[in-house]
Amino acid sequence: MSTTVEKIKEIESEMARTQKNKATSFHLGQLKAKLAKLKRELLTPSGGGGGGGTGFDVARTGVASIGFIGFPSVGKSTLMTRLTGQHSEAAAYEFTTLTSVPGQVVYNGEFSGHGLNGSNLHVVAYRSFVAQQHESRPRQNLGCANHLGLAGAPLQIIDLPGIIEGAKDGRGRGRQVIAVAKTCHLIFIILDVNKPLTDKRVIESELEGFGIRINKSPPNITFKKKDKGGLNITSTVPLSHIDNDEIKAVMSEYRINSADITIRCDATVDDLIDVLEAKSRSYIPVIYCLNKIDSISIEELDLLYRIPNAVPISSEHGWNIDELMEAMWEKLSLKRVYTKPHGKAPDYSAPVVLRATRCTVEDFCNAIHRTIVEQFKTAIVYGKSVKHQPQRVGLAHELEDEDVGE
């Protein structure tokens, strides 16, 4: 009896042999749907033993988690120590990290780092508000977070063991490693610039095969099952990658015979399958950390900067770590909002950290205590989100990073 992996290879081989045209579109749609179901079966086996394994389960701390993924001996552990001060075994041989090693970094718009001689990260502070409170101070001296003593957002860093090609199929405990990365809010793919950047495509393939969609948003496709009436397919944009036969083939493979399907993007068959397999898909932002730039020339470095979502660094020497931290904060899309008790100075020691998708005054109140909304009348806000300093706002007002709320 064929194993799941063998079935997957058979379908992939048949797809490679099949020429795509209108006559074969239905058949190819069915094959892609069967392949997605087999991969889901491979990743979530019905029997026991599917857990993360000893050393892979990590107790989550902080407001967001960042996982390190990469081949062995690319500098993951050195970067971990550089960012957090947490010791992670590093050596010149491969597979020095055998378990998940968690650490924490606090980002407040500046990164002093561990072993760095200062850094030049700059943040916008509460200039209008502070100027009113400290009129004697020069306005330009209030632009850095440390001048105000602002606390930052605690972020968890997870150094994961190196993976090898075939990790998504279980080689080298890769399935457990990628399973941890799948639960992170951001992934750092660590690459050695001395090795071919084909490593980048291999790791992307491994993550995609595990249901991780890199730097993507969920497809704008909705479908609603119904009892009868067949498939009703509507699209608001021209579809250049998929036709109705392929859609019907995929839905047939999933045994959905009656549904209303609305497509609002130039979708592919894979996008449709991702919507149907939504429970096993994770859309995670990724930053490519191109490590060991101390061993290449300036001309080669210029070429690396052309790679999207990439930050060239040297974890050994601490080069360009500040740019990496800036990119990390931007990808996480977090906003720090500080509280101000009535009649008292703002509390900069413990920010309320909100996600960019949920950053209204109501979200801010709920993050502190859910009963606040019941007694809410108006909020007084200082910062970038308001025109006047201060300004009264309602529950629907959207806050910006480093606002102060009363």
C-alpha positions in Angstrom: 0.0 0.0 0.0 1.4 3.4 -1.0 2.3 5.8 1.7 1.1 9.4 1.7 4.5 10.7 0.6 4.5 8.2 -2.4 1.0 9.3 -3.3 2.1 13.0 -3.3 5.1 12.2 -5.5 2.8 10.3 -7.9 0.4 13.2 -8.2 3.2 15.7 -8.7 4.7 13.5 -11.4 1.3 13.3 -13.2 0.9 17.1 -13.0 4.3 17.6 -14.5 3.4 15.3 -17.4 0.1 16.9 -18.1 0.0 19.8 -20.5 -2.2 22.7 -19.3 -4.9 23.6 -21.7 -8.7 24.0 -21.7 -9.2 20.3 -22.2 -7.1 19.4 -19.1 -8.0 22.2 -16.8 -10.7 20.2 -14.9 -8.3 17.3 -14.5 -5.4 19.5 -13.2 -7.8 21.2 -10.8 -8.7 17.8 -9.3 -5.1 16.8 -9.0 -4.2 20.1 -7.2 -7.0 19.6 -4.8 -6.0 15.9 -4.1 -2.4 17.1 -3.6 -3.5 19.7 -1.0 -5.6 17.1 0.9 -2.7 14.6 1.0 -0.3 17.3 2.2 -2.8 18.2 4.9 -3.0 14.5 5.9 0.8 14.4 6.0 1.1 17.4 8.2 -1.7 16.4 10.6 -1.5 12.6 11.0 -4.5 10.9 12.6 -2.4 8.7 14.8 -0.4 9.6 17.9 3.1 11.0 17.9 2.3 14.2 16.1 3.4 16.5 19.0 6.2 19.0 18.9 8.6 16.7 20.8 10.8 17.4 23.8 12.6 20.7 23.6 10.3 22.2 20.9 7.4 23.4 23.0 8.0 27.0 24.0 6.2 28.9 26.7 5.2 32.2 25.0 6.1 35.5 26.6 6.1 39.1 25.3 3.6 40.7 22.9 4.9 38.9 19.7 7.2 36.0 18.8 9.9 35.8 16.1 11.2 32.5 15.0 14.6 31.9 13.4 14.6 29.4 10.4 17.6 28.5 8.4 20.0 25.7 7.3 22.6 24.6 9.9 25.6 26.8 10.6 24.3 30.1 9.1 24.6 32.2 12.3 21.2 31.8 13.9 22.6 31.3 17.4 25.1 34.1 17.1 22.3 36.5 16.0 20.1 35.2 18.9 22.9 36.0 21.4 23.5 39.4 19.7 19.9 40.4 20.0 18.9 39.0 23.4 22.0 38.2 25.4 20.5 34.7 25.8 23.2 32.1 25.2 22.5 29.7 22.4 25.1 27.2 21.5 27.2 28.4 18.6 30.1 26.6 16.9 31.8 26.1 13.6 30.1 22.8 13.0 26.6 22.1 12.0 23.5 21.2 14.2 24.8 22.9 17.4 21.3 23.9 18.3 19.2 20.8 19.0 16.2 22.4 20.8 14.1 25.6 20.7 16.0 28.3 22.6 13.8 31.3 23.6 15.0 34.7 24.5 13.6 38.2 24.8 14.4 41.6 23.3 12.7 44.9 24.3 12.2 47.3 21.4 11.6 50.9 22.3 12.6 52.6 19.0 16.2 52.3 20.0 18.4 49.2 20.1 21.5 49.2 22.2 22.0 45.5 21.7 24.4 43.1 23.4 28.0 43.8 22.4 27.1 46.8 20.2 28.6 50.2 20.7 25.4 52.2 20.3 22.8 52.2 17.5 21.1 54.9 15.6 17.5 53.8 15.6 15.2 56.9 15.9 11.6 57.2 17.0 9.1 60.0 17.0 8.2 60.9 20.6 5.4 62.9 22.0 6.7 66.3 21.0 3.5 68.3 21.3 2.5 66.8 24.6 5.9 67.0 26.2 6.5 70.6 24.9 3.4 71.6 26.8 4.6 70.0 30.0 8.3 71.1 29.6 8.2 74.4 27.8 11.7 75.2 28.9 13.2 72.3 27.1 14.3 72.7 23.5 11.8 70.8 21.3 14.4 69.1 19.1 15.9 67.4 22.2 12.7 65.4 22.8 12.8 63.3 19.6 14.3 60.1 21.1 12.5 57.6 23.2 15.2 57.4 25.8 14.9 61.1 26.6 11.4 60.4 27.9 12.3 57.1 29.5 9.8 55.3 27.4 9.5 51.6 28.0 9.4 49.3 24.9 7.5 46.3 23.7 8.9 42.9 24.9 9.3 40.5 22.0 10.2 36.8 22.2 12.9 35.5 20.0 13.0 31.7 19.3 16.2 30.1 18.0 15.1 26.9 16.2 17.3 24.0 15.2 18.6 24.1 11.6 16.5 22.4 9.0 17.4 20.4 5.9 15.8 19.9 2.5 12.8 17.7 2.9 12.0 19.1 6.4 8.3 19.4 5.5 8.3 15.6 4.9 9.8 14.9 8.3 13.5 14.8 7.6 15.8 15.9 10.4 12.8 16.7 12.8 12.0 19.5 10.3 8.3 19.0 10.8 8.5 19.9 14.5 10.8 22.8 13.8 8.5 24.3 11.1 5.4 23.6 13.3 6.9 26.0 16.0 7.7 28.6 13.3 4.1 28.4 12.1 2.8 29.7 15.4 5.1 32.8 15.3 4.1 36.3 14.4 7.2 36.9 12.3 9.9 34.6 10.8 13.5 35.5 10.2 14.9 33.3 7.4 18.7 33.3 8.1 20.8 32.9 5.0 24.6 32.6 4.6 25.6 35.0 1.8 28.6 32.7 1.0 26.3 30.0 -0.1 24.0 30.1 -3.1 20.8 32.1 -2.7 19.0 29.0 -4.0 18.9 28.1 -0.3 16.3 30.9 -0.1 14.0 29.1 -2.6 14.5 25.7 -0.9 13.5 27.1 2.5 10.5 29.0 1.0 9.4 25.7 -0.6 9.7 23.9 2.7 7.6 26.5 4.5 5.0 26.7 1.7 4.7 22.9 1.8 3.8 23.2 5.5 1.0 25.6 4.9 2.9 28.8 5.6 2.2 31.6 3.2 5.2 34.0 3.1 4.5 37.8 3.0 1.0 37.2 1.6 -2.5 38.2 2.6 -5.4 35.7 2.5 -7.0 35.6 -1.0 -10.1 37.8 -1.3 -12.4 34.9 -2.0 -15.5 34.0 -0.2 -17.8 31.0 -0.5 -21.0 30.1 1.2 -22.4 26.6 1.2 -26.0 26.1 0.4 -28.4 23.1 0.3 -29.1 23.2 -3.4 -28.8 25.3 -6.6 -25.3 24.2 -7.7 -22.2 26.4 -7.9 -22.8 30.1 -8.4 -19.4 31.7 -9.4 -19.1 35.4 -9.6 -15.9 37.6 -9.9 -15.4 41.3 -9.7 -12.1 41.3 -11.6 -11.0 39.4 -14.8 -9.5 36.0 -14.0 -6.4 35.2 -15.9 -5.1 32.2 -13.9 -8.2 30.1 -13.4 -11.4 29.3 -15.2 -14.8 27.9 -14.1 -13.8 24.3 -15.0 -10.9 24.4 -12.6 -13.1 25.9 -9.9 -15.7 23.2 -10.4 -13.0 20.5 -10.3 -11.6 21.7 -7.0 -15.0 22.1 -5.4 -16.0 18.6 -6.6 -12.9 17.1 -5.0 -13.9 18.7 -1.7 -17.5 17.4 -2.2 -19.0 20.9 -2.4 -21.7 20.8 -5.0 -23.8 23.8 -4.1 -22.2 27.1 -3.0 -22.0 30.8 -3.8 -18.4 31.7 -4.7 -17.3 35.3 -4.9 -13.8 36.1 -6.2 -12.5 39.7 -5.8 -8.9 39.2 -6.9 -7.0 37.6 -9.8 -6.9 34.3 -8.1 -5.1 31.0 -8.9 -6.2 27.5 -8.2 -3.8 27.5 -5.3 -5.5 30.6 -3.8 -8.9 28.8 -4.0 -7.5 25.7 -2.3 -5.9 27.9 0.4 -9.4 29.3 1.2 -10.8 25.8 1.4 -7.9 24.7 3.6 -8.0 27.9 5.7 -7.6 26.0 9.0 -4.2 24.7 7.9 -2.9 27.9 6.4 -0.9 30.6 8.2 0.0 34.0 6.6 3.2 35.1 8.2 5.5 38.0 7.4 9.1 37.1 6.7 12.4 38.9 6.8 15.4 37.4 5.0 18.5 38.0 7.1 21.5 37.8 4.8 24.2 37.0 7.3 28.0 37.2 7.1 28.3 40.3 4.9 31.7 40.9 6.4 33.0 38.3 4.0 31.7 39.9 0.7 32.6 43.0 -1.3 30.7 46.3 -1.5 29.5 45.4 -5.0 28.0 42.2 -3.8 26.4 44.0 -0.9 24.7 46.3 -3.4 23.2 43.3 -5.2 21.8 41.9 -1.9 19.9 45.1 -1.2 17.8 44.4 -4.3 16.2 41.4 -2.8 12.8 42.3 -1.4 12.2 42.0 2.3 15.9 41.3 2.9 18.3 42.9 5.4 22.1 42.2 5.0 23.7 41.8 8.4 26.8 40.5 10.2 25.7 38.8 13.5 29.3 38.2 14.4 30.3 41.9 14.2 26.9 43.4 14.9 26.7 45.2 11.6 23.3 46.6 10.5 21.4 45.1 13.4 19.6 48.4 13.8 18.1 48.2 10.3 17.0 44.6 11.0 15.2 45.8 14.2 13.5 48.6 12.3 12.3 46.1 9.6 11.2 43.7 12.4 9.0 46.4 14.1 7.5 47.4 10.7 6.6 43.9 9.8 5.0 43.2 13.2 2.7 46.2 12.8 2.5 46.8 16.5 1.6 50.1 18.2 2.6 51.1 21.7 0.0 53.2 23.6 0.8 54.7 27.0 -1.7 55.3 29.8 -2.1 58.6 31.7 -4.1 58.5 34.9 -6.3 61.5 35.4 -4.4 64.4 37.0 -1.1 62.6 36.9 1.9 62.3 34.6 1.8 59.6 31.8 3.1 56.1 32.8 5.8 55.4 30.3 7.0 52.2 32.1 4.4 49.8 30.7 2.9 50.4 27.3 -0.3 48.8 26.1 0.7 47.1 22.8 -2.0 46.8 20.1 -2.0 45.3 16.6 -2.4 47.6 13.6 -5.6 45.8 12.7 -7.1 46.4 16.2 -5.9 49.7 17.5 -9.0 51.7 18.3 -9.7 53.4 21.6 -12.1 50.5 22.3 -9.3 48.0 21.8 -7.1 50.0 24.0 -9.8 50.0 26.8 -10.4 46.3 26.4 -6.7 45.6 26.7 -6.6 47.3 30.1 -10.0 46.0 31.4 -13.2 45.1 29.6 -15.4 47.0 32.1 -13.9 50.3 31.1 -15.9 50.3 27.8 -19.2 50.0 29.8 -18.4 53.3 31.7 -16.8 55.0 28.8 -17.7 58.6 27.8 -14.7 60.1 26.0 -11.0 59.6 25.9 -8.3 62.3 25.9 -5.5 61.4 23.5 -2.1 63.0 23.0 0.1 62.0 20.0 0.3 61.5 16.3 -3.3 60.2 15.8 -4.9 63.5 16.8 -4.8 67.0 15.3 -4.9 68.9 18.6 -2.8 68.2 21.7 -4.7 66.9 23.6 -8.0 66.0 21.9 -11.2 64.2 23.0 -12.1 61.2 21.0 -14.6 58.3 20.9 -14.3 54.5 21.0 -13.9 54.3 17.2 -10.8 56.5 17.0 -7.7 54.7 15.7 -4.5 55.2 17.8 -1.0 55.5 16.5 2.3 54.2 17.8 3.4 56.0 21.0 0.1 57.8 21.6 -0.9 58.6 25.2 -4.4 57.9 26.3 -6.3 59.2 29.4 
